[in-house]
Amino acid sequence: MAWIYLVAAGVLEIGWPVGLKMGWGADGAKPLWLGFSLFCIVASGALLLWAQRTIPMGTAYAVWTGIGAVGAFTVGILAFGDQATTMRMVSIALVVAGIVGLKLA
């Protein structure tokens, strides 16, 4: 169950930078997006707390941030037009390899 909490925490970790990105525009603050971001931060942290009761802290934190980083990277490319250069793709693949390695260890 701890790994389910950890993966859910990682997915929510993707939500808060998206909420921050969408939470401010040319016309000022967008409270619903900022509220979404705050919700994701709190819920992600709570799920990480529950996951760390069983999973070692270093592993849980690395997996949590890794899922968030890879997810935010992917959303950035798909939704916001971020560049998908070869170097960026190789670098994110190394992050994924690290996450898999930690899960297997």
LUMLUMLO-357773 format. One record per residue: z, x, y of N, C-alpha, C in turn; residue number from 1; residue in one letter. Coordinates in steps of 0.001 Angstrom, whole numbers, plus 500000, padded with zeros to 6 digits. Example, Ala and Ser with C-alpha at 12.3 -4.5 7.8 and 13.67 -1.06 7.14 Angstrom:
! LUMLUMLO-357773
@n_up=507800, n_east=513190, n_north=494310, ca_up=507800, ca_east=512300, ca_north=495500, c_up=507800, c_east=513200, c_north=496700, k=1, r=A
@n_up=507080, n_east=512850, n_north=497750, ca_up=507140, ca_east=513670, ca_north=498940, c_up=507870, c_east=512900, c_north=500030, k=2, r=S
! end
This chain:
! LUMLUMLO-357773
@n_up=500000, n_east=500813, n_north=498805, ca_up=500000, ca_east=500000, ca_north=500000, c_up=500000, c_east=500863, c_north=501268, k=1, r=M
@n_up=500635, n_east=502029, n_north=501185, ca_up=500717, ca_east=502912, ca_north=502353, c_up=499333, c_east=503355, c_north=502815, k=2, r=A
@n_up=498437, n_east=503598, n_north=501864, ca_up=497085, ca_east=504022, ca_north=502248, c_up=496316, c_east=502892, c_north=502922, k=3, r=W
@n_up=496588, n_east=501654, n_north=502528, ca_up=495957, ca_east=500507, ca_north=503200, c_up=496458, c_east=500432, c_north=504640, k=4, r=I
@n_up=497775, n_east=500604, n_north=504822, ca_up=498325, ca_east=500633, ca_north=506180, c_up=497685, c_east=501746, c_north=507004, k=5, r=Y
@n_up=497512, n_east=502907, n_north=506375, ca_up=496967, ca_east=504054, ca_north=507099, c_up=495516, c_east=503830, c_north=507505, k=6, r=L
@n_up=494722, n_east=503289, n_north=506608, ca_up=493319, ca_east=503010, ca_north=506948, c_up=493240, c_east=501948, c_north=508043, k=7, r=V
@n_up=494060, n_east=500911, n_north=507939, ca_up=494081, ca_east=499883, ca_north=508987, c_up=494502, c_east=500483, c_north=510330, k=8, r=A
@n_up=495491, n_east=501368, n_north=510299, ca_up=495917, ca_east=502050, ca_north=511525, c_up=494773, c_east=502867, c_north=512107, k=9, r=A
@n_up=494023, n_east=503544, n_north=511244, ca_up=492881, ca_east=504330, ca_north=511706, c_up=491798, c_east=503465, c_north=512336, k=10, r=G
@n_up=491545, n_east=502307, n_north=511741, ca_up=490539, ca_east=501391, ca_north=512307, c_up=490998, c_east=500895, c_north=513670, k=11, r=V
@n_up=492271, n_east=500555, n_north=513792, ca_up=492783, ca_east=500139, ca_north=515101, c_up=492758, c_east=501285, c_north=516105, k=12, r=L
@n_up=492838, n_east=502493, n_north=515609, ca_up=492765, ca_east=503670, ca_north=516479, c_up=491398, c_east=503757, c_north=517160, k=13, r=E
@n_up=490389, n_east=503178, n_north=516540, ca_up=489053, ca_east=503120, ca_north=517145, c_up=489040, c_east=502126, c_north=518308, k=14, r=I
@n_up=489834, n_east=501069, n_north=518185, ca_up=489800, ca_east=499991, ca_north=519168, c_up=490280, c_east=500353, c_north=520551, k=15, r=G
@n_up=491282, n_east=501220, n_north=520625, ca_up=491824, ca_east=501447, ca_north=521971, c_up=490910, c_east=502250, c_north=522884, k=16, r=W
@n_up=490181, n_east=503277, n_north=522413, ca_up=489255, ca_east=503908, ca_north=523358, c_up=488096, c_east=502987, c_north=523730, k=17, r=P
@n_up=487697, n_east=502119, n_north=522802, ca_up=486662, ca_east=501133, ca_north=523141, c_up=487196, c_east=500195, c_north=524220, k=18, r=V
@n_up=488426, n_east=499731, n_north=524049, ca_up=489032, ca_east=498869, ca_north=525055, c_up=489142, c_east=499537, c_north=526415, k=19, r=G
@n_up=489483, n_east=500818, n_north=526412, ca_up=489550, ca_east=501543, ca_north=527686, c_up=488168, c_east=501713, c_north=528303, k=20, r=L
@n_up=487177, n_east=502010, n_north=527482, ca_up=485799, ca_east=502178, ca_north=527970, c_up=485310, c_east=500881, c_north=528613, k=21, r=K
@n_up=485599, n_east=499758, n_north=527938, ca_up=485135, ca_east=498462, ca_north=528425, c_up=486063, c_east=497875, c_north=529494, k=22, r=M
@n_up=487250, n_east=498448, n_north=529647, ca_up=488267, ca_east=497880, ca_north=530518, c_up=488115, c_east=498172, c_north=531991, k=23, r=G
@n_up=487130, n_east=498949, n_north=532341, ca_up=486926, ca_east=499249, ca_north=533754, c_up=485441, c_east=499319, c_north=534025, k=24, r=W
@n_up=484998, n_east=498626, n_north=535036, ca_up=483586, ca_east=498625, ca_north=535391, c_up=483411, c_east=498700, c_north=536890, k=25, r=G
@n_up=482183, n_east=498524, n_north=537330, ca_up=481867, ca_east=498588, ca_north=538756, c_up=482639, c_east=497531, c_north=539549, k=26, r=A
@n_up=482974, n_east=496427, n_north=538885, ca_up=483706, ca_east=495360, ca_north=539568, c_up=485211, c_east=495458, c_north=539383, k=27, r=D
@n_up=485697, n_east=496574, n_north=538847, ca_up=487133, ca_east=496791, ca_north=538714, c_up=487642, c_east=496606, c_north=537303, k=28, r=G
@n_up=488945, n_east=496355, n_north=537201, ca_up=489606, ca_east=496243, ca_north=535897, c_up=489223, c_east=494953, c_north=535196, k=29, r=A
@n_up=489171, n_east=495045, n_north=533874, ca_up=488913, ca_east=493879, ca_north=533021, c_up=490140, c_east=493717, c_north=532120, k=30, r=K
@n_up=491078, n_east=492861, n_north=532536, ca_up=492372, ca_east=492765, ca_north=531861, c_up=492299, c_east=492455, c_north=530360, k=31, r=P
@n_up=491348, n_east=491644, n_north=529930, ca_up=491268, ca_east=491327, ca_north=528504, c_up=490959, c_east=492567, c_north=527674, k=32, r=L
@n_up=490051, n_east=493389, n_north=528156, ca_up=489736, ca_east=494625, ca_north=527431, c_up=490915, c_east=495590, c_north=527463, k=33, r=W
@n_up=491583, n_east=495676, n_north=528592, ca_up=492747, ca_east=496558, ca_north=528679, c_up=493881, c_east=496047, c_north=527785, k=34, r=L
@n_up=494029, n_east=494736, n_north=527696, ca_up=495013, ca_east=494154, ca_north=526793, c_up=494663, c_east=494422, c_north=525335, k=35, r=G
@n_up=493369, n_east=494342, n_north=525016, ca_up=492906, ca_east=494672, ca_north=523667, c_up=493257, c_east=496120, c_north=523335, k=36, r=F
@n_up=493037, n_east=496992, n_north=524292, ca_up=493360, ca_east=498401, ca_north=524101, c_up=494848, c_east=498596, c_north=523836, k=37, r=S
@n_up=495680, n_east=497952, n_north=524609, ca_up=497129, ca_east=498052, ca_north=524434, c_up=497558, c_east=497508, c_north=523069, k=38, r=L
@n_up=496986, n_east=496375, n_north=522673, ca_up=497285, ca_east=495816, ca_north=521349, c_up=496947, c_east=496820, c_north=520251, k=39, r=F
@n_up=495767, n_east=497434, n_north=520348, ca_up=495334, ca_east=498391, ca_north=519331, c_up=496261, c_east=499601, c_north=519268, k=40, r=C
@n_up=496701, n_east=500084, n_north=520425, ca_up=497611, ca_east=501231, ca_north=520455, c_up=498919, c_east=500892, c_north=519724, k=41, r=I
@n_up=499506, n_east=499764, n_north=520057, ca_up=500800, ca_east=499378, ca_north=519472, c_up=500651, c_east=499092, c_north=517977, k=42, r=V
@n_up=499645, n_east=498312, n_north=517602, ca_up=499467, ca_east=497960, ca_north=516189, c_up=499127, c_east=499188, c_north=515353, k=43, r=A
@n_up=498308, n_east=500068, n_north=515888, ca_up=497950, ca_east=501291, ca_north=515168, c_up=499180, c_east=502165, c_north=514947, k=44, r=S
@n_up=499985, n_east=502305, n_north=515976, ca_up=501212, ca_east=503094, ca_north=515846, c_up=502188, c_east=502496, c_north=514850, k=45, r=G
@n_up=502323, n_east=501168, n_north=514841, ca_up=503231, ca_east=500507, ca_north=513897, c_up=502755, c_east=500709, c_north=512460, k=46, r=A
@n_up=501456, n_east=500571, n_north=512229, ca_up=500923, ca_east=500774, ca_north=510878, c_up=501074, c_east=502228, c_north=510438, k=47, r=L
@n_up=500881, n_east=503156, n_north=511367, ca_up=501101, ca_east=504564, ca_north=511044, c_up=502559, c_east=504800, c_north=510657, k=48, r=L
@n_up=503476, n_east=504182, n_north=511375, ca_up=504899, ca_east=504286, ca_north=511052, c_up=505166, c_east=503836, c_north=509616, k=49, r=L
@n_up=504609, n_east=502700, n_north=509241, ca_up=504820, ca_east=502188, ca_north=507883, c_up=504178, c_east=503090, c_north=506840, k=50, r=W
@n_up=503004, n_east=503615, n_north=507145, ca_up=502315, ca_east=504488, ca_north=506191, c_up=503102, c_east=505776, c_north=505955, k=51, r=A
@n_up=503712, n_east=506296, n_north=507011, ca_up=504436, ca_east=507572, ca_north=506905, c_up=505736, c_east=507471, c_north=506118, k=52, r=Q
@n_up=506128, n_east=506277, n_north=505756, ca_up=507311, ca_east=506146, ca_north=504907, c_up=507034, c_east=506716, c_north=503520, k=53, r=R
@n_up=505760, n_east=506738, n_north=503117, ca_up=505373, ca_east=507216, ca_north=501789, c_up=504480, c_east=508446, c_north=501858, k=54, r=T
@n_up=503528, n_east=508432, n_north=502765, ca_up=502555, ca_east=509521, ca_north=502893, c_up=503152, c_east=510619, c_north=503766, k=55, r=I
@n_up=503003, n_east=511892, n_north=503380, ca_up=503528, ca_east=512978, ca_north=504220, c_up=502994, c_east=512883, c_north=505661, k=56, r=P
@n_up=503860, n_east=513187, n_north=506605, ca_up=503529, ca_east=513023, ca_north=508013, c_up=502251, c_east=513754, c_north=508418, k=57, r=M
@n_up=502113, n_east=515009, n_north=508039, ca_up=500934, ca_east=515777, ca_north=508437, c_up=499652, c_east=515180, c_north=507887, k=58, r=G
@n_up=499690, n_east=514750, n_north=506647, ca_up=498516, ca_east=514116, ca_north=506043, c_up=498210, c_east=512796, c_north=506730, k=59, r=T
@n_up=499225, n_east=511969, n_north=506920, ca_up=499021, ca_east=510667, ca_north=507558, c_up=498456, c_east=510824, c_north=508960, k=60, r=A
@n_up=499013, n_east=511739, n_north=509716, ca_up=498538, ca_east=511917, ca_north=511095, c_up=497100, c_east=512426, c_north=511127, k=61, r=Y
@n_up=496780, n_east=513376, n_north=510277, ca_up=495418, ca_east=513916, ca_north=510250, c_up=494407, c_east=512855, c_north=509837, k=62, r=A
@n_up=494743, n_east=512062, n_north=508835, ca_up=493832, ca_east=510996, ca_north=508391, c_up=493690, c_east=509938, c_north=509478, k=63, r=V
@n_up=494795, n_east=509561, n_north=510092, ca_up=494797, ca_east=508548, ca_north=511161, c_up=493910, c_east=508980, c_north=512326, k=64, r=W
@n_up=494133, n_east=510176, n_north=512809, ca_up=493324, ca_east=510648, ca_north=513934, c_up=491878, c_east=510886, c_north=513510, k=65, r=T
@n_up=491676, n_east=511321, n_north=512267, ca_up=490317, ca_east=511541, ca_north=511776, c_up=489520, c_east=510252, c_north=511719, k=66, r=G
@n_up=490124, n_east=509196, n_north=511177, ca_up=489435, ca_east=507904, ca_north=511137, c_up=489124, c_east=507442, c_north=512554, k=67, r=I
@n_up=490087, n_east=507593, n_north=513452, ca_up=489862, ca_east=507208, ca_north=514841, c_up=488756, c_east=508017, c_north=515496, k=68, r=G
@n_up=488746, n_east=509315, n_north=515248, ca_up=487728, ca_east=510180, ca_north=515862, c_up=486338, c_east=509873, c_north=515317, k=69, r=A
@n_up=486221, n_east=509761, n_north=514001, ca_up=484914, ca_east=509469, ca_north=513398, c_up=484444, c_east=508079, c_north=513819, k=70, r=V
@n_up=485367, n_east=507124, n_north=513834, ca_up=484997, ca_east=505772, ca_north=514246, c_up=484572, c_east=505694, c_north=515694, k=71, r=G
@n_up=485327, n_east=506334, n_north=516574, ca_up=484968, ca_east=506328, ca_north=517990, c_up=483646, c_east=507056, c_north=518222, k=72, r=A
@n_up=483430, n_east=508130, n_north=517489, ca_up=482166, ca_east=508867, ca_north=517553, c_up=481003, c_east=507942, c_north=517171, k=73, r=F
@n_up=481181, n_east=507213, n_north=516076, ca_up=480126, ca_east=506324, ca_north=515582, c_up=479878, c_east=505169, c_north=516546, k=74, r=T
@n_up=480938, n_east=504547, n_north=517038, ca_up=480789, ca_east=503462, ca_north=518002, c_up=480115, c_east=503983, c_north=519275, k=75, r=V
@n_up=480481, n_east=505180, n_north=519684, ca_up=479854, ca_east=505764, ca_north=520865, c_up=478349, c_east=505885, c_north=520707, k=76, r=G
@n_up=477907, n_east=506308, n_north=519547, ca_up=476469, ca_east=506438, ca_north=519296, c_up=475811, c_east=505064, c_north=519218, k=77, r=I
@n_up=476396, n_east=504161, n_north=518429, ca_up=475764, ca_east=502866, ca_north=518180, c_up=475831, c_east=501903, c_north=519363, k=78, r=L
@n_up=476942, n_east=501908, n_north=520081, ca_up=477135, ca_east=500911, ca_north=521126, c_up=476960, c_east=501431, c_north=522548, k=79, r=A
@n_up=477185, n_east=502730, n_north=522752, ca_up=477187, ca_east=503245, ca_north=524110, c_up=476120, c_east=504304, c_north=524374, k=80, r=F
@n_up=475264, n_east=504558, n_north=523392, ca_up=474158, ca_east=505488, ca_north=523601, c_up=474547, c_east=506951, c_north=523666, k=81, r=G
@n_up=475686, n_east=507311, n_north=523087, ca_up=476057, ca_east=508725, ca_north=523042, c_up=475031, c_east=509495, c_north=522207, k=82, r=D
@n_up=474905, n_east=510769, n_north=522483, ca_up=473935, ca_east=511594, ca_north=521774, c_up=474333, c_east=511807, c_north=520320, k=83, r=Q
@n_up=473319, n_east=511837, n_north=519447, ca_up=473536, ca_east=512110, ca_north=518020, c_up=472802, c_east=513402, c_north=517661, k=84, r=A
@n_up=473221, n_east=514493, n_north=518290, ca_up=472579, ca_east=515778, ca_north=518041, c_up=472994, c_east=516325, c_north=516678, k=85, r=T
@n_up=472224, n_east=517268, n_north=516202, ca_up=472521, ca_east=517886, ca_north=514910, c_up=473906, c_east=518521, c_north=514920, k=86, r=T
@n_up=474239, n_east=519247, n_north=515954, ca_up=475535, ca_east=519918, ca_north=516023, c_up=476683, c_east=518912, c_north=516016, k=87, r=M
@n_up=476530, n_east=517803, n_north=516731, ca_up=477576, ca_east=516771, ca_north=516735, c_up=477719, c_east=516148, c_north=515355, k=88, r=R
@n_up=476605, n_east=515903, n_north=514679, ca_up=476646, ca_east=515284, ca_north=513346, c_up=477284, c_east=516236, c_north=512327, k=89, r=M
@n_up=476939, n_east=517512, n_north=512389, ca_up=477551, ca_east=518493, ca_north=511483, c_up=479051, c_east=518584, c_north=511754, k=90, r=V
@n_up=479423, n_east=518588, n_north=513005, ca_up=480837, ca_east=518689, ca_north=513363, c_up=481632, c_east=517491, c_north=512871, k=91, r=S
@n_up=481090, n_east=516293, n_north=513009, ca_up=481817, ca_east=515115, ca_north=512544, c_up=481864, c_east=515090, c_north=511022, k=92, r=I
@n_up=480836, n_east=515631, n_north=510369, ca_up=480861, ca_east=515735, ca_north=508900, c_up=481995, c_east=516651, c_north=508443, k=93, r=A
@n_up=482283, n_east=517681, n_north=509207, ca_up=483409, ca_east=518564, ca_north=508880, c_up=484743, c_east=517825, c_north=509008, k=94, r=L
@n_up=484842, n_east=516947, n_north=509997, ca_up=486058, ca_east=516133, ca_north=510136, c_up=486212, c_east=515234, c_north=508912, k=95, r=V
@n_up=485121, n_east=514593, n_north=508500, ca_up=485160, ca_east=513725, ca_north=507311, c_up=485553, c_east=514535, c_north=506078, k=96, r=V
@n_up=484999, n_east=515738, n_north=505931, ca_up=485347, ca_east=516580, ca_north=504791, c_up=486845, c_east=516912, c_north=504800, k=97, r=A
@n_up=487402, n_east=517140, n_north=505955, ca_up=488834, ca_east=517406, ca_north=506060, c_up=489669, c_east=516215, c_north=505657, k=98, r=G
@n_up=489251, n_east=515020, n_north=506074, ca_up=489985, ca_east=513805, ca_north=505705, c_up=489953, c_east=513600, c_north=504193, k=99, r=I
@n_up=488767, n_east=513745, n_north=503606, ca_up=488633, ca_east=513597, ca_north=502147, c_up=489482, c_east=514642, c_north=501435, k=100, r=V
@n_up=489438, n_east=515874, n_north=501923, ca_up=490240, ca_east=516936, ca_north=501321, c_up=491718, c_east=516630, c_north=501337, k=101, r=G
@n_up=492213, n_east=516092, n_north=502454, ca_up=493629, ca_east=515736, ca_north=502543, c_up=493983, c_east=514594, c_north=501590, k=102, r=L
@n_up=493082, n_east=513629, n_north=501461, ca_up=493344, ca_east=512515, ca_north=500538, c_up=493398, c_east=513026, c_north=499093, k=103, r=K
@n_up=492510, n_east=513940, n_north=498736, ca_up=492463, ca_east=514489, ca_north=497376, c_up=493638, c_east=515418, c_north=497087, k=104, r=L
@n_up=494150, n_east=516066, n_north=498120, ca_up=495266, ca_east=516990, ca_north=497929, c_up=496524, c_east=516186, c_north=497752, k=105, r=A
! end
